[in-house]
Amino acid sequence: MPCDELRMANALFLAGIPICAILMSPLAGWILEIFNDLRWLFFITGGLPLVWVVIWWFGVEDEPGKAKWLSTAEKKYIQDA
């Protein structure tokens, strides 16, 4: 991956940390208010990453050459970088 794109990918990844805190704080309060039990907060906030793992496992390939959702030009661009 070229350096400029790697920097942008890293910046977007790191931007997710404060965005997650901003979004999850009120959501956690809402979950606690609705279910009135701390266990549900852990189940729900722990279950969302597990759903994401399943989506990622079946949707993303190990190598760019195997990815069905990439065009041939994009595959070549990634592999040549």
C-alpha positions in Angstrom: 0.0 0.0 0.0 1.4 3.4 -0.9 2.5 5.6 2.0 -0.2 8.3 1.5 -2.9 5.7 1.5 -1.4 3.9 4.5 -1.4 7.2 6.4 -5.0 7.9 5.6 -6.1 4.3 6.6 -4.2 4.7 9.9 -5.8 8.1 10.5 -9.3 6.8 9.9 -8.7 3.8 12.1 -7.4 6.0 15.0 -10.3 8.4 14.5 -12.7 5.6 15.3 -11.5 5.5 18.9 -12.9 8.9 20.0 -15.9 8.5 17.7 -16.7 5.2 19.4 -16.5 6.9 22.8 -18.8 9.7 21.7 -21.4 7.3 20.3 -21.2 4.5 22.9 -21.5 6.7 26.0 -25.1 7.7 25.4 -25.9 4.3 23.9 -24.6 2.6 27.0 -26.7 4.9 29.2 -29.8 4.1 27.1 -29.2 0.3 27.3 -28.8 0.6 31.1 -32.0 2.7 31.3 -34.0 0.2 29.1 -32.8 -3.1 30.6 -31.9 -1.8 34.0 -29.1 -4.5 34.3 -25.4 -4.2 33.7 -25.2 -7.7 32.3 -27.2 -6.6 29.2 -24.8 -3.8 28.6 -22.0 -6.3 28.4 -24.0 -8.7 26.3 -25.0 -6.1 23.7 -21.7 -4.2 23.5 -19.8 -7.6 23.4 -22.1 -9.1 20.9 -21.7 -6.3 18.3 -18.0 -7.1 17.7 -18.8 -10.8 17.4 -21.3 -9.9 14.6 -18.6 -7.8 12.9 -16.2 -10.8 13.2 -18.6 -13.0 11.3 -19.2 -10.4 8.6 -15.4 -9.9 8.2 -14.7 -13.6 8.2 -17.0 -14.3 5.3 -16.6 -11.0 3.5 -12.9 -10.3 3.4 -10.2 -12.5 1.7 -6.7 -13.1 2.9 -5.1 -11.9 -0.3 -6.1 -9.1 -2.7 -6.0 -11.5 -5.7 -8.8 -13.6 -4.2 -11.1 -10.6 -3.3 -14.3 -10.7 -5.5 -15.2 -7.2 -4.6 -12.0 -5.6 -6.1 -11.7 -4.8 -9.7 -8.7 -6.2 -11.7 -7.1 -2.8 -11.8 -7.4 -2.4 -8.0 -5.9 -5.9 -7.4 -3.0 -5.1 -9.6 -2.5 -1.7 -7.9 -2.4 -3.3 -4.5 -0.2 -6.2 -5.5 2.3 -3.9 -7.3 2.7 -1.5 -4.4 
